Amino acid sequence: MSTAEWCPTPSDPPSKDACQTQSTVNVNYLCENGWQPLLITGFFRDLLTRQWSDPTNIVSPEMKQYVWSENKTSGILIESVYRYRSDLVEKRPAIMIKRNSFKNMQTGFGGQIFGAGAAAYENEKGAISRHTTLFVGSHTFFCIHGTGASTEILASEVMAHLIACIHPIRQHLGLRQFSVTEVGAIQEIEEASENYVIPITVGWGYEHTWQLRLESLPLQDVSITGILGAETADEGISLRTSYQGP
């Protein structure tokens, strides 16, 4: 059986959105300060609240009634796990966001960017060095609802939205990695009565760069003409190092 046989045909074709990019992140701040795990948590929450604040963004008809809002009467709770409220979760569906562990992966040759800044600091060769490293980690989205079937539908809605955002997030927000890596098995929540949860794990990676500036230039030439009693530099000894900076 093909999907055309059981998928309803819409009466009115959907209208196309205007060609534009809607960013939920201050890109200028990211360019200046770079990513941080807490910023990624906030970005994920902002991404989901924007999705669930308008029923037209929801694909599943069963989920369109759960519209997100800032007040306590919100149809769905979207928060980080350290703002978990069992009294609210038991009354409505919820998406709880948790940062998992992340690790540092060294890149390049000892994490140093060679040749960077040579033109900008022509007279200070070797005084400024640039370095880089890659942080790789993940977040888990806990999709919570009152029944097993509704939890499956909620998790599918969240997963589909995250997958649809993979390309624009990588392209516009400078994340080296971003992908849905795993959707866990459905489980019953012990702390809440008649609630189920499905975890969705999203992996990410971002580059962290910084520069170091020496307080004084590296020593490259030492003349000991006067110490040896020579009258001219040609008669003395000059000690040189081969260091010429990065």
C-alpha positions as CSV (number, residue, x, y, z in Angstrom):
1,M,0.0,0.0,0.0
2,S,1.4,3.4,-1.0
3,T,1.3,6.5,1.2
4,A,-1.0,8.1,-1.4
5,E,-3.7,5.6,-0.6
6,W,-4.0,6.4,3.1
7,C,-2.6,10.0,3.4
8,P,-5.3,12.6,3.0
9,T,-5.0,15.0,0.1
10,P,-5.0,18.6,1.3
11,S,-7.9,20.6,-0.1
12,D,-5.8,23.8,-0.4
13,P,-2.1,23.7,-1.4
14,P,0.2,25.3,1.2
15,S,1.5,28.7,0.4
16,K,5.2,29.2,0.1
17,D,7.0,31.2,2.8
18,A,8.9,34.3,1.8
19,C,12.6,33.6,0.9
20,Q,14.4,34.7,4.1
21,T,16.5,33.3,6.9
22,Q,15.1,33.6,10.4
23,S,17.8,33.3,13.0
24,T,17.1,32.7,16.7
25,V,20.7,33.3,17.7
26,N,22.7,36.6,17.8
27,V,25.3,35.6,15.2
28,N,27.5,38.6,16.0
29,Y,27.8,37.4,19.6
30,L,28.8,34.0,18.4
31,C,31.4,35.4,16.1
32,E,32.9,37.4,18.9
33,N,32.7,34.9,21.8
34,G,32.0,31.5,20.2
35,W,29.7,28.7,21.4
36,Q,29.4,27.4,24.9
37,P,27.4,24.3,26.1
38,L,25.0,26.6,28.0
39,L,24.3,28.6,24.9
40,I,23.5,25.4,23.0
41,T,21.0,24.4,25.7
42,G,19.4,27.8,25.3
43,F,19.4,27.6,21.6
44,F,17.6,24.2,21.6
45,R,14.9,25.5,24.0
46,D,14.4,28.6,21.7
47,L,14.3,26.4,18.7
48,L,11.5,24.2,20.1
49,T,9.5,27.0,21.7
50,R,9.3,28.7,18.4
51,Q,8.1,25.5,16.8
52,W,5.4,24.8,19.3
53,S,4.2,28.4,19.7
54,D,2.3,28.2,16.4
55,P,0.0,25.2,15.5
56,T,0.8,25.6,11.8
57,N,4.4,24.4,12.6
58,I,3.1,21.1,14.0
59,V,2.6,18.2,11.6
60,S,0.7,15.7,13.7
61,P,-3.0,16.6,14.1
62,E,-3.0,15.1,17.6
63,M,-0.3,17.6,18.7
64,K,-1.7,20.8,17.4
65,Q,-3.7,21.4,20.5
66,Y,-0.6,21.7,22.7
67,V,0.5,25.3,21.9
68,W,3.5,26.6,23.9
69,S,3.3,30.0,25.7
70,E,5.3,31.8,28.4
71,N,2.6,31.5,31.1
72,K,1.7,28.6,33.3
73,T,-1.3,27.7,31.1
74,S,1.0,26.7,28.3
75,G,-0.2,23.6,26.5
76,I,3.3,22.0,26.6
77,L,6.3,22.5,28.9
78,I,9.7,23.0,27.2
79,E,12.5,23.5,29.7
80,S,16.0,22.4,30.7
81,V,16.1,19.4,33.1
82,Y,17.2,21.5,36.1
83,R,13.9,23.5,35.8
84,Y,11.8,20.3,35.9
85,R,8.4,20.6,37.6
86,S,6.6,17.3,38.3
87,D,3.3,19.1,39.1
88,L,3.2,20.7,35.6
89,V,4.6,17.6,33.7
90,E,1.8,15.4,35.0
91,K,-0.8,17.8,33.5
92,R,0.6,18.3,30.0
93,P,3.2,17.0,27.6
94,A,6.8,18.1,28.1
95,I,10.1,18.3,26.4
96,M,13.0,18.4,28.9
97,I,16.5,19.3,27.6
98,K,19.6,17.9,29.2
99,R,23.3,18.5,28.4
100,N,25.4,15.4,28.5
101,S,29.1,15.2,28.9
102,F,31.4,16.7,26.3
103,K,35.1,16.2,25.5
104,N,38.0,18.1,24.1
105,M,39.5,16.8,20.8
106,Q,42.8,18.4,19.8
107,T,43.0,19.5,16.2
108,G,45.9,20.5,14.0
109,F,49.6,20.2,15.0
110,G,49.5,20.5,18.8
111,G,46.4,22.7,18.5
112,Q,48.3,25.6,17.0
113,I,47.3,27.5,13.9
114,F,50.5,28.2,12.0
115,G,50.9,31.3,9.9
116,A,47.9,33.1,11.3
117,G,48.3,36.8,11.9
118,A,51.6,37.1,9.9
119,A,50.3,40.0,7.8
120,A,48.7,41.8,10.7
121,Y,51.7,41.6,13.0
122,E,54.6,41.9,10.5
123,N,57.0,43.4,13.0
124,E,56.1,41.0,15.8
125,K,56.7,37.7,14.2
126,G,56.6,35.0,16.9
127,A,55.0,37.3,19.5
128,I,51.4,36.2,18.7
129,S,50.3,32.6,18.3
130,R,46.8,31.3,17.6
131,H,45.4,28.0,18.9
132,T,42.3,25.9,18.3
133,T,40.5,22.9,19.7
134,L,37.3,21.0,19.1
135,F,34.6,20.4,21.7
136,V,32.3,17.5,21.0
137,G,29.2,16.6,23.0
138,S,25.5,16.0,23.0
139,H,22.1,17.0,24.4
140,T,19.2,14.7,25.2
141,F,15.5,15.7,24.7
142,F,13.2,13.8,27.0
143,C,9.8,13.7,25.3
144,I,7.1,13.1,28.0
145,H,3.4,12.4,27.6
146,G,0.5,10.6,29.3
147,T,0.2,7.5,27.1
148,G,2.7,5.4,25.2
149,A,1.1,6.2,21.8
150,S,1.0,10.0,22.4
151,T,4.6,9.9,23.6
152,E,5.6,8.2,20.3
153,I,3.8,10.9,18.3
154,L,5.5,13.7,20.4
155,A,8.9,12.2,19.9
156,S,8.4,11.8,16.2
157,E,7.4,15.4,15.9
158,V,10.5,16.6,17.8
159,M,12.8,14.3,15.9
160,A,11.4,15.4,12.5
161,H,11.9,19.1,13.3
162,L,15.5,18.6,14.5
163,I,16.4,16.6,11.4
164,A,14.8,19.3,9.2
165,C,17.0,21.9,10.9
166,I,20.3,20.1,10.5
167,H,21.5,21.8,7.3
168,P,20.6,25.5,8.2
169,I,22.0,25.1,11.7
170,R,25.4,23.8,10.3
171,Q,25.4,26.5,7.6
172,H,24.5,29.6,9.6
173,L,25.6,28.9,13.2
174,G,29.1,27.5,12.6
175,L,28.6,24.2,14.4
176,R,31.1,21.6,13.0
177,Q,28.8,18.8,13.9
178,F,25.0,18.6,14.4
179,S,22.9,15.5,14.0
180,V,20.3,13.3,15.6
181,T,22.4,10.3,16.8
182,E,19.9,8.2,18.7
183,V,16.2,7.8,19.7
184,G,15.9,5.7,22.8
185,A,13.3,3.1,23.8
186,I,10.1,4.3,25.5
187,Q,10.0,4.0,29.3
188,E,7.5,4.6,32.0
189,I,8.5,7.4,34.4
190,E,8.6,6.2,38.0
191,E,8.3,9.7,39.6
192,A,5.1,10.6,37.7
193,S,1.9,8.6,37.5
194,E,0.9,7.4,34.0
195,N,3.6,9.2,32.1
196,Y,6.0,7.9,29.5
197,V,9.3,9.2,28.1
198,I,11.3,8.8,24.9
199,P,14.9,10.2,24.9
200,I,16.3,11.8,21.7
201,T,20.0,12.4,21.6
202,V,21.5,15.1,19.4
203,G,25.3,15.3,18.9
204,W,27.2,18.5,18.2
205,G,30.7,19.9,17.9
206,Y,32.1,23.4,17.8
207,E,35.6,24.9,17.4
208,H,37.1,27.0,20.1
209,T,39.9,29.4,19.1
210,W,42.1,31.8,21.1
211,Q,45.4,33.6,20.7
212,L,48.4,34.2,23.0
213,R,50.6,37.3,22.9
214,L,54.0,37.2,24.5
215,E,54.9,40.1,26.7
216,S,58.3,40.3,25.1
217,L,59.6,39.1,21.7
218,P,61.6,35.9,21.6
219,L,65.3,36.3,22.0
220,Q,67.0,35.9,18.5
221,D,70.4,37.6,18.8
222,V,72.9,38.1,21.6
223,S,76.2,39.9,21.1
224,I,79.1,39.4,23.6
225,T,81.6,41.6,21.8
226,G,82.4,43.7,24.8
227,I,82.7,40.8,27.1
228,L,85.4,39.1,25.1
229,G,87.4,42.4,24.7
230,A,86.8,42.7,20.9
231,E,86.8,46.2,19.5
232,T,84.4,45.5,16.7
233,A,81.4,43.2,16.1
234,D,83.4,41.3,13.4
235,E,86.0,40.3,16.0
236,G,83.4,39.3,18.6
237,I,81.0,36.4,18.8
238,S,77.3,36.6,18.1
239,L,74.9,34.0,19.4
240,R,71.8,33.5,17.3
241,T,68.8,31.2,17.5
242,S,67.0,29.6,14.6
243,Y,63.6,30.6,16.0
244,Q,61.7,32.8,13.5
245,G,58.2,32.5,15.0
246,P,55.3,30.4,13.8
